Amino acid sequence: MNLRRQLLVVSLLLLSLPWAGCQFIREMEGAMRNGQEQSLRATAQAIATVLGTQQELLYPIAERRHAAADERESLYAYPTSRPVYLDGYADGWETVRSSPCNLNASATLSVTCQAQADDEYLYLMLKVTDPEVVYHNPRLSREPNGDRLILRLWQNGRRQDYVIATTAPGHVRASAASRRERDIEPGDIQGYWQDAIGGYTIELQIPLAYTGGRLGLYVADTGRERARTTRQTVGNISPLDSTAPPWLISSPPRLQALLAPFRRQGSRIQVVDRNGWQIAEVASNTPQQQRAGETFWLLQLLYRSILSQDTLASLHDTPRAGKLEDAEIRSALSGDLASQRYNDPDNTGSTIQSVAAPIIDNHGVLGAVIVRQSGETYLSLTDRAFSRLLAYSLSAMAIAALGLLGYASVLSWRIRKLSHAANNAIAADGQVSNSFPRSKARDEIGDLSRHYARLLDRVREYNDYLRTLSRKLSHELRTPIAVIQSSLDNLEHSGADAAQSDTYLQRAREGLSRLQRILKAMSEANRLEESIQNNPLVELDLVPLLTDVCEAYREVYPQHRLALEVQVASAPVAGVADLIIQALDKLMDNAASFCSEHGNITVHLREEPGYWNLSVANEGPALPAGIKDRLFEPMVSLREQQTGSVHLGLGLHIVRLIVDFHHGRVSVDNLADDSGVVISMRLPRQ
């Protein structure tokens, strides 16, 4: 078991801390929740008592107080204090829910209506779905003969019809379609008509006093034939309705002003009429800044998410704009004081307490007052409760601390033991100890011990390499020095024979050239390691690069059969083409050295997850055991034949430097049938 899992097991002791906290919070929450509910009940009843004596605040139009339920859709206007800029587009209406106005709607014609109201005006946004928009043509008639909107208002017990039509998108004004009152100017009803995908939109401003508390509307869809007959209408009324239009529900300013003094942080007060329509709402201007106590506020957040065992409904928007239909509201409209608790959709783990009180006068229920408050509010009053929670928590933490202290002691002992072994791993004379302890523990400290042991093995091998380096250099330098020495001696005794002198000079030059190649090979790796850092990576494709270099290799190595196998159409990488070609040169030179004459050498490119695998395989002797891990180190060579070339074992080391620069990996392995060796470069895909 690794250390992380061991610490996890030990940390389970900390479960005693939330357990202790949960026990107290279970005791605390019930009492505080009951206290909050009683406070909200008192507030709701006080407001309901005041409103019960002022019926005109709820129903500025007294007729609506006793009006029977209307099956037609009433329009609900959300209160707004911000200016509404008319342009015919839906910008600024995103937060306003729409009311259905689809009496007689069809698949090709429908309308949705959004409404807002301030102290003076009613604002409408109508979105009409109509695949064929027909505008008014004044050449056919003076009366509107295209698609149009009819508004039905109410004044002095009489309906007032106004029509909105236009010859083209843009600014529109209403015109009277029936006998109107003298103090009403149809031109005050104005707005914008704009084309939209699949139809059009109309944004209107109507003086609130013109409506008389009622508003009906319908859209008339007209055909393109010369007669311009109305094919269909859709809205919340029909053209043949002879009764008063449906009610327009809005918030009376005086009612809003009366509720304002009851506003407090973290609460919301709503008033609904007897049909459940919201006619007033006040809420705190800023979110409640919860004070979760002086200590353990983070733990409290966790506790409140796990303590509640009740299955509570979430408080969501009602299906119909402006109409509240929650269970406690229905009870209040029946004359009963009711309360309900909900999950807070905006605060996971928190609840909302809702209380609804009926508004009653001598004639019955006028409506209801709803007061809602977050359950997090009362937590700011729990200082004494949290002091008890602190006591529980400290006790649990003390137990956990003792357990962790004991475990830390064991851990510290193991680390000190490993440190002592590492300190004694190398003797004063530089000899690496063979007795470094390898831990059998299956955790991070055990892994570290084994990694140290492997590291010391590598250091020991490197020291052995340094001790044999002089012998390798002596072997490589002996032959060219002997050639130069013998050539100079022969040249000294050759006399005047010019032909022999030239021969001896040529041999001396060849020996000197060999010495130069040896020195060049020894410094090539260091120079390459320094120079590759100055090469910027660019995007290049391996497929055409391999195609070109393999053609050249066939001419350089005619004694071998060279094959190129590419399994992809393109292989983009971020790299340096010259360096990749240099690495391929080293691999090809290595493959040609070990491959028998007329043997096969295969260059293969294939795709792997996250990499391009570029490999060079050659027929020949297999790798001996134990050499794979050291083959890419400098001065390691397996070439047994002695040729005119210098083989100091630096070629594959250079390949590793180039692949490391490209953030790739290089590996070597025997072929599956041990008929040769394959060296693979894995370069990251672009």
C-alpha positions, -999 to 999 in steps of 0.1 A, spaced: 0 0 0 15 33 -10 19 63 13 -11 82 -2 -34 53 7 -18 49 41 -24 86 48 -60 82 36 -66 54 60 -51 74 89 -71 105 79 -103 84 84 -98 93 121 -109 128 112 -143 115 105 -148 118 143 -147 156 137 -177 160 114 -195 133 134 -192 154 165 -202 185 146 -232 168 130 -245 157 164 -247 193 176 -259 208 144 -288 182 144 -298 196 178 -293 232 167 -310 233 133 -344 222 145 -346 249 171 -333 276 148 -355 266 119 -386 267 142 -375 302 154 -371 314 118 -405 300 108 -422 318 138 -405 351 128 -416 348 92 -452 339 103 -453 371 124 -440 392 96 -465 377 70 -494 381 94 -485 417 102 -484 426 65 -516 407 58 -534 426 85 -524 460 71 -534 450 36 -567 436 47 -578 471 57 -566 487 24 -583 467 -4 -577 495 -29 -539 488 -28 -545 452 -40 -573 461 -65 -569 496 -79 -598 486 -102 -625 475 -78 -642 454 -105 -614 429 -105 -619 422 -68 -651 402 -75 -645 393 -112 -651 357 -121 -623 336 -134 -616 342 -171 -606 312 -192 -588 336 -216 -551 343 -209 -544 374 -189 -512 393 -196 -487 397 -167 -465 428 -168 -433 425 -148 -424 457 -128 -394 476 -141 -376 507 -129 -351 508 -158 -359 527 -190 -370 506 -220 -356 517 -253 -379 509 -282 -362 495 -313 -382 464 -322 -355 440 -311 -354 416 -282 -324 431 -265 -332 439 -228 -361 413 -227 -340 383 -219 -351 381 -182 -388 387 -189 -408 356 -192 -434 353 -219 -471 349 -216 -490 325 -239 -512 343 -264 -521 315 -287 -558 312 -289 -566 296 -323 -528 292 -330 -517 268 -357 -484 253 -369 -477 283 -391 -490 312 -370 -483 318 -333 -474 347 -310 -457 351 -277 -460 382 -256 -437 397 -230 -448 426 -209 -432 451 -185 -447 481 -168 -434 511 -148 -455 539 -132 -466 554 -165 -462 530 -194 -468 494 -204 -442 479 -227 -450 449 -250 -427 426 -270 -446 404 -294 -428 377 -314 -450 365 -343 -443 333 -361 -455 338 -397 -437 323 -427 -454 348 -451 -454 384 -439 -478 407 -459 -474 444 -453 -501 470 -458 -504 483 -494 -519 518 -495 -527 515 -532 -553 488 -525 -571 507 -497 -567 532 -469 -577 507 -443 -550 482 -432 -550 454 -457 -518 434 -446 -508 416 -415 -517 436 -385 -519 437 -347 -552 447 -330 -551 459 -294 -583 459 -274 -583 483 -244 -610 492 -219 -623 527 -209 -654 537 -190 -670 503 -195 -664 503 -233 -638 485 -254 -614 505 -274 -598 488 -305 -565 501 -320 -547 486 -350 -510 485 -357 -501 481 -393 -472 492 -415 -460 493 -451 -425 483 -441 -404 475 -410 -397 505 -388 -415 529 -365 -453 523 -361 -482 542 -344 -516 529 -336 -547 541 -353 -582 538 -339 -603 509 -352 -634 519 -331 -650 548 -315 -625 562 -289 -626 584 -258 -618 621 -263 -588 621 -239 -571 592 -257 -546 599 -285 -540 568 -306 -506 581 -316 -494 577 -280 -494 540 -287 -462 536 -307 -432 514 -312 -413 495 -338 -420 466 -362 -390 446 -373 -385 415 -395 -373 384 -378 -364 348 -389 -397 330 -395 -419 361 -388 -416 395 -372 -414 413 -339 -434 443 -326 -422 463 -296 -448 488 -282 -452 515 -256 -487 521 -243 -497 546 -217 -508 525 -187 -538 547 -181 -552 538 -216 -555 501 -208 -581 505 -180 -566 475 -164 -574 452 -193 -556 442 -225 -566 419 -253 -547 415 -285 -547 393 -316 -526 392 -348 -545 390 -381 -527 370 -409 -536 382 -444 -531 365 -477 -513 380 -507 -543 378 -531 -557 411 -543 -587 408 -520 -564 406 -490 -587 385 -469 -579 376 -433 -569 339 -432 -563 334 -395 -560 353 -362 -541 344 -331 -539 361 -297 -555 360 -263 -589 371 -277 -607 365 -310 -621 393 -333 -657 383 -324 -653 386 -286 -680 410 -274 -670 409 -237 -644 429 -219 -608 420 -228 -588 399 -203 -572 415 -173 -538 431 -174 -519 422 -142 -493 447 -130 -478 459 -97 -496 490 -82 -469 515 -72 -486 523 -38 -485 486 -29 -448 484 -36 -442 515 -15 -461 500 14 -440 468 14 -407 486 12 -403 492 50 -406 455 56 -376 447 34 -346 431 52 -315 413 42 -319 378 28 -357 379 26 -383 383 -2 -418 395 3 -445 388 -24 -482 396 -26 -506 377 -48 -543 384 -55 -570 358 -50 -562 341 -83 -525 337 -75 -512 365 -97 -482 382 -82 -490 419 -78 -460 431 -57 -426 419 -47 -397 434 -26 -364 417 -19 -330 427 -5 -309 447 -29 -278 426 -22 -273 390 -13 -271 382 24 -235 380 35 -237 350 56 -216 349 88 -210 312 93 -194 317 127 -160 326 139 -146 291 133 -151 261 111 -170 279 84 -156 255 58 -167 225 78 -202 240 81 -206 241 44 -198 204 43 -221 196 72 -251 214 57 -248 195 25 -249 161 43 -270 167 74 -304 172 59 -323 139 56 -356 154 43 -365 151 7 -374 186 -2 -386 201 -35 -366 228 -52 -380 263 -55 -384 269 -93 -402 293 -115 -439 285 -121 -450 274 -155 -470 306 -161 -454 340 -160 -464 360 -129 -486 333 -114 -475 316 -82 -489 281 -75 -468 267 -47 -485 245 -21 -484 271 8 -498 298 -15 -528 276 -24 -534 269 13 -532 307 21 -557 315 -7 -580 290 10 -578 310 42 -551 290 61 -517 302 74 -492 278 58 -454 272 55 -431 252 34 -394 245 32 -375 242 -2 -341 234 -14 -323 265 -25 -315 261 -62 -288 289 -60 -270 275 -29 -264 238 -27 -271 223 7 -291 253 18 -329 256 22 -355 284 19 -383 288 44 -415 301 29 -446 313 49 -479 324 33 -506 343 52 -541 350 38 -552 386 34 -588 387 47 -614 414 50 -651 412 59 -660 396 25 -634 369 24 -599 363 11 -584 391 -9 -551 374 -16 -520 363 3 -486 375 16 -456 353 11 -424 358 30 -394 338 21 -359 337 37 -328 316 32 -321 290 59 -285 303 60 -297 335 76 -302 322 111 -268 306 112 -254 341 120 -271 338 154 -254 306 165 -223 319 183 -230 298 214 -238 268 193 -206 270 174 -186 272 207 -200 238 215 -192 226 180 -157 239 186 -154 218 218 -166 186 199 -142 194 170 -111 200 192 -117 167 210 -119 148 177 -89 167 163 -68 158 194 -75 121 188 -66 124 151 -35 144 159 -22 117 182 -27 91 155 -10 112 128 19 120 152 25 83 158 24 76 120 47 105 113 72 91 138 74 58 119 76 76 86 105 98 99 124 67 111 122 51 77 134 83 60 163 87 84 173 51 77 173 57 39 193 89 44 220 71 64 223 44 37 226 70 10 253 89 30 274 57 33 268 45 -3 301 60 -16 334 55 3 360 82 8 382 67 -20 353 70 -44 344 33 -44 306 26 -47 292 2 -21 276 -30 -32 255 -33 -1 230 -5 -5 197 -18 11 168 -24 -13 135 -19 6 107 -44 -2 80 -19 9 55 -12 -18 52 25 -12 70 57 -23 98 54 2 104 18 -9 104 30 -45 129 57 -36 152 31 -20 151 9 -51 157 39 -74 187 49 -53 201 14 -56 196 14 -94 213 48 -95 243 35 -76 245 6 -100 247 30 -129 273 51 -112 293 19 -106 291 10 -142 301 45 -153 332 43 -130 341 10 -146 336 27 -180 360 56 -170 386 30 -158 385 13 -192 383 45 -213 421 48 -215 424 13 -228 398 20 -255 415 52 -265 449 35 -265 435 8 -288 420 33 -312 450 56 -313 477 29 -315 472 20 -351 472 55 -367 502 65 -346 520 34 -357 512 41 -393 525 77 -390 556 65 -372 565 38 -397 558 61 -426 581 88 -413 608 62 -406 605 47 -441 605 82 -456 637 90 -438 655 59 -453 638 61 -487 666 82 -502 658 99 -535 631 75 -546 603 99 -553 576 72 -558 583 55 -524 584 90 -507 550 98 -521 537 64 -508 551 70 -473 537 105 -473 503 93 -483 503 67 -455 513 93 -430 485 116 -441 460 87 -438 472 80 -403 469 117 -394 434 118 -410 424 89 -388 436 107 -357 416 137 -368 384 116 -373 389 101 -338 391 135 -322 362 147 -342 341 117 -332 349 123 -295 339 159 -296 309 155 -319 284 147 -291 294 177 -270 292 201 -300 259 187 -310 244 190 -275 254 226 -274 243 234 -310 209 218 -310 196 243 -284 199 271 -310 177 254 -335 140 265 -334 114 238 -338 93 242 -370 64 221 -384 75 195 -409 62 163 -425 82 131 -420 67 113 -451 84 134 -478 115 137 -457 119 99 -455 111 95 -492 140 119 -501 166 105 -477 159 69 -485 166 75 -521 200 89 -511 206 60 -488 201 35 -516 230 51 -535 252 53 -504 246 17 -494 242 -2 -527 254 -34 -511 222 -37 -490 185 -40 -499 168 -9 -484 130 -8 -480 108 22 -469 74 13 -453 51 42 -445 16 35 -431 4 71 -431 -3 98 -457 14 125 -436 32 127 -403 35 163 -390 59 170 -362 75 200 -346 112 195 -352 144 204 -370 148 185 -403 186 186 -403 188 170 -368 163 143 -377 183 135 -409 215 134 -388 199 109 -364 188 88 -394 223 89 -408 236 75 -375 210 48 -375 216 38 -411 254 37 -405 248 15 -375 224 -8 -394 248 -10 -424 277 -19 -401 259 -49 -387 239 -60 -417 255 -87 -439 261 -79 -476 229 -80 -496 210 -81 -463 177 -62 -457 174 -28 -440 139 -15 -434 129 21 -426 94 20 -411 70 49 -401 37 42 -383 13 60 -360 10 53 -322 -11 71 -296 5 106 -293 36 97 -313 50 88 -347 72 57 -345 102 60 -369 123 28 -368 153 13 -387 156 -25 -386 185 -45 -400 192 -82 -405 222 -94 -385 233 -105 -351 209 -100 -322 218 -79 -291 234 -97 -262 216 -97 -229 221 -67 -206 233 -43 -233 200 -26 -242 200 -1 -214 236 10 -220 237 11 -258 228 48 -260 256 58 -236 288 74 -250 317 51 -258 297 19 -259 301 -1 -291 295 -37 -303 314 -35 -336 338 -63 -337 351 -58 -373 379 -33 -377 375 -11 -407 389 22 -418 362 40 -399 363 51 -362 338 34 -339 340 50 -305 303 42 -297 291 78 -300 266 74 -329 236 61 -308 244 85 -281 240 114 -306 207 98 -317 195 100 -281 205 136 -277 185 145 -309 154 126 -298 155 141 -263 157 176 -279 125 167 -298 108 155 -265 107 120 -278 119 86 -268 144 62 -284 146 24 -278 164 -6 -292 152 -43 -293 158 -75 -311 135 -85 -339 108 -110 -330 127 -139 -346 161 -127 -334 171 -122 -370 183 -87 -364 179 -55 -344 154 -26 -346 160 9 -332 128 31 -328 125 69 -324 91 80 -311 85 117 -319 55 136 -305 27 142 -330 19 178 -340 
